[in-house]
Amino acid sequence: MKRAFSADELKQTAPRLAVERRAVRFQDVDAAGIVFYPRVLEYFSDAYMIALRERGIDLPALIAGGAIKLPLVHAEADYLLPLRFGDALEVEVLAPKLGDTSFTVGYRVTSAGGIAAVGQTVHVCID
């Protein structure tokens, strides 16, 4: 799958929809003491939901009512720095890139050490 956002684009300042500030929780880390890799995708999802809520979009209600179908068909993350229990994070949701039948949302996770992870999710629009 061709990336809508390049890794360099995700690392640079871009228009953003939302920023979630959070700390790495104890249950987020693995035996090595760093964030277990799928947790970063959860951070992306949590921040995406916040971005929607901040715009008055109640996605669970829209889905339950059958008004909208936006399945996630692709998710990826690049891990650049380790994140540890207690680290303060900012999870940024970048303005989406629109396709004909889908849209791609970019994400950036930063900590005191710099950019720790970047990624993107592709959502398809279904009638």
Sequence and secondary structure as in RCSB ss.txt:
>XXXX:A:sequence
MKRAFSADELKQTAPRLAVERRAVRFQDVDAAGIVFYPRVLEYFSDAYMIALRERGIDLPALIAGGAIKLPLVHA
EADYLLPLRFGDALEVEVLAPKLGDTSFTVGYRVTSAGGIAAVGQTVHVCID
>XXXX:A:secstr
   SS HHHHHS   EEEEEEEE  GGGB TTSBB THHHHHHHHHHHHHHHHHTT  HHHHHHTTS B  EEEE
EEEE S  BTT EEEEEEEEEEE SSEEEEEEEEEETTEEEEEEEEEEE B 
